Amino acid sequence: MAAFPGPDEADLVDALRRDPSWLDQLSVVAVTDLAERELVVAHALLTRLRIGQDEGLALAPVAVAPEWQGKGVGRLVVQAALDAADAAGERLVVVLGDPNYYRHFGFTPASRHEVTGPFPVRDEYFQALPLSSYDGRPRGLCRYPTPFEAS
Ligand SMILES: CC(C)(COP(=O)(O)OP(=O)(O)OC[C@H]1O[C@@H](n2cnc3c(N)ncnc32)[C@H](O)[C@@H]1OP(=O)(O)O)[C@@H](O)C(=O)NCCC(=O)NCCS
């Protein structure tokens, strides 16, 4: 994980893995086996979060090792995680990040779905993606898994 944007992110991933919000089948990593050694070069994590009285998924963190950026790996891991969530019957995914990046996957401002985040950011940075099973819910305020509070 040394190639990722700093120790904070590696600590967050470790804490999420130990947290009840962790969903083994919904986190995607890309590995390379260059030099006969498996190395994680990207990850896209989906963890369980509360949204109002319901539940949804949080996409975070998403990261690609610097030397692998701009080659489509980010797109691959994020789309794979979203496809897995869709296949599992999940309804809504939220993400905090650059709308210019996440619109590639169909994310739009979460406020359009009556979903609000706990972050003091401009509206377009907190986004949501309704999946096939979305039925107008979940709606309300998102409560992120505890490990995010320390990050
Ligand atoms: C942001 C990040 C996850 C993107 O992954 P990536 O593998 O480099 O991106 P991809 O090659 O899959 O790019 C997919 C598309 O998004 C675009 N894109 C890539 N990074 C972008 C960014 N930071 N902002 C806007 N668009 C971006 C690409 O141009 C590409 O668009 P195109 O297909 O129309 O050309 C990765 O660069 C990264 O880890 N950066 C550092 C950590 C970070 O900023 N994380 C927060 C994400 S908001």
The ligand as an SDF file (V2000), in Angstrom:
LIG
                    3D

 48 50  0  0  0  0  0  0  0  0999 V2000
   -8.6160    9.5770   -9.3020 C   0  0  0  0  0  0  0  0  0  0  0  0
   -8.1810    8.1480   -9.6260 C   0  0  0  0  0  0  0  0  0  0  0  0
   -8.8810    7.1580   -8.7090 C   0  0  0  0  0  0  0  0  0  0  0  0
   -8.5510    7.8300  -11.1020 C   0  0  0  0  0  0  0  0  0  0  0  0
   -8.0940    6.5440  -11.4630 O   0  0  0  0  0  0  0  0  0  0  0  0
   -7.3160    6.3460  -12.8480 P   0  0  0  0  0  0  0  0  0  0  0  0
   -7.0190    4.9000  -13.0310 O   0  0  0  0  0  0  0  0  0  0  0  0
   -6.1390    7.2760  -12.8630 O   0  0  0  0  0  0  0  0  0  0  0  0
   -8.4120    6.8610  -13.8800 O   0  0  0  0  0  0  0  0  0  0  0  0
   -8.8470    6.1820  -15.2440 P   0  0  0  0  0  0  0  0  0  0  0  0
   -7.6170    5.9910  -16.1000 O   0  0  0  0  0  0  0  0  0  0  0  0
   -9.6560    4.9650  -14.9920 O   0  0  0  0  0  0  0  0  0  0  0  0
   -9.7410    7.3390  -15.8390 O   0  0  0  0  0  0  0  0  0  0  0  0
  -11.0980    7.1770  -16.1370 C   0  0  0  0  0  0  0  0  0  0  0  0
  -11.5820    8.5240  -16.6460 C   0  0  0  0  0  0  0  0  0  0  0  0
  -11.5550    9.5180  -15.6150 O   0  0  0  0  0  0  0  0  0  0  0  0
  -10.7500   10.6170  -15.9920 C   0  0  0  0  0  0  0  0  0  0  0  0
  -10.0250   11.0380  -14.7870 N   0  0  0  0  0  0  0  0  0  0  0  0
   -8.9920   10.4220  -14.1980 C   0  0  0  0  0  0  0  0  0  0  0  0
   -8.6320   11.0790  -13.0810 N   0  0  0  0  0  0  0  0  0  0  0  0
   -9.4630   12.1470  -12.9780 C   0  0  0  0  0  0  0  0  0  0  0  0
   -9.6120   13.1970  -12.0220 C   0  0  0  0  0  0  0  0  0  0  0  0
   -8.8150   13.2970  -10.9260 N   0  0  0  0  0  0  0  0  0  0  0  0
  -10.5750   14.1010  -12.2480 N   0  0  0  0  0  0  0  0  0  0  0  0
  -11.3830   14.0260  -13.3270 C   0  0  0  0  0  0  0  0  0  0  0  0
  -11.3070   13.0320  -14.2470 N   0  0  0  0  0  0  0  0  0  0  0  0
  -10.3580   12.1170  -14.0760 C   0  0  0  0  0  0  0  0  0  0  0  0
   -9.8410   10.0890  -17.0800 C   0  0  0  0  0  0  0  0  0  0  0  0
   -9.4470   11.1460  -17.9430 O   0  0  0  0  0  0  0  0  0  0  0  0
  -10.7480    9.0980  -17.7750 C   0  0  0  0  0  0  0  0  0  0  0  0
  -11.6600    9.7810  -18.6160 O   0  0  0  0  0  0  0  0  0  0  0  0
  -11.8120    9.3860  -20.1640 P   0  0  0  0  0  0  0  0  0  0  0  0
  -12.1060    7.9150  -20.2010 O   0  0  0  0  0  0  0  0  0  0  0  0
  -12.9490   10.2340  -20.6090 O   0  0  0  0  0  0  0  0  0  0  0  0
  -10.4920    9.7410  -20.7380 O   0  0  0  0  0  0  0  0  0  0  0  0
   -6.6420    7.9790   -9.5090 C   0  0  0  0  0  0  0  0  0  0  0  0
   -6.0060    8.8090  -10.4490 O   0  0  0  0  0  0  0  0  0  0  0  0
   -6.1040    8.2650   -8.1170 C   0  0  0  0  0  0  0  0  0  0  0  0
   -6.0140    7.3630   -7.2920 O   0  0  0  0  0  0  0  0  0  0  0  0
   -5.6920    9.4990   -7.8440 N   0  0  0  0  0  0  0  0  0  0  0  0
   -5.1340    9.8770   -6.5620 C   0  0  0  0  0  0  0  0  0  0  0  0
   -6.0810    9.6690   -5.4100 C   0  0  0  0  0  0  0  0  0  0  0  0
   -7.3670   10.4560   -5.5660 C   0  0  0  0  0  0  0  0  0  0  0  0
   -7.3470   11.5800   -6.0600 O   0  0  0  0  0  0  0  0  0  0  0  0
   -8.4720    9.8570   -5.0790 N   0  0  0  0  0  0  0  0  0  0  0  0
   -9.7190   10.5120   -5.0000 C   0  0  0  0  0  0  0  0  0  0  0  0
  -10.6330   10.2040   -6.1610 C   0  0  0  0  0  0  0  0  0  0  0  0
  -11.8810   11.4950   -6.3160 S   0  0  0  0  0  0  0  0  0  0  0  0
  1  2  1  0
  2  3  1  0
  2  4  1  0
  2 36  1  0
  4  5  1  0
  5  6  1  0
  6  7  2  0
  6  8  1  0
  6  9  1  0
  9 10  1  0
 10 11  2  0
 10 12  1  0
 10 13  1  0
 13 14  1  0
 14 15  1  0
 15 16  1  0
 15 30  1  0
 16 17  1  0
 17 18  1  0
 17 28  1  0
 18 19  1  0
 18 27  1  0
 19 20  2  0
 20 21  1  0
 21 22  1  0
 21 27  2  0
 22 23  1  0
 22 24  2  0
 24 25  1  0
 25 26  2  0
 26 27  1  0
 28 29  1  0
 28 30  1  0
 30 31  1  0
 31 32  1  0
 32 33  2  0
 32 34  1  0
 32 35  1  0
 36 37  1  0
 36 38  1  0
 38 39  2  0
 38 40  1  0
 40 41  1  0
 41 42  1  0
 42 43  1  0
 43 44  2  0
 43 45  1  0
 45 46  1  0
 46 47  1  0
 47 48  1  0
M  END
$$$$
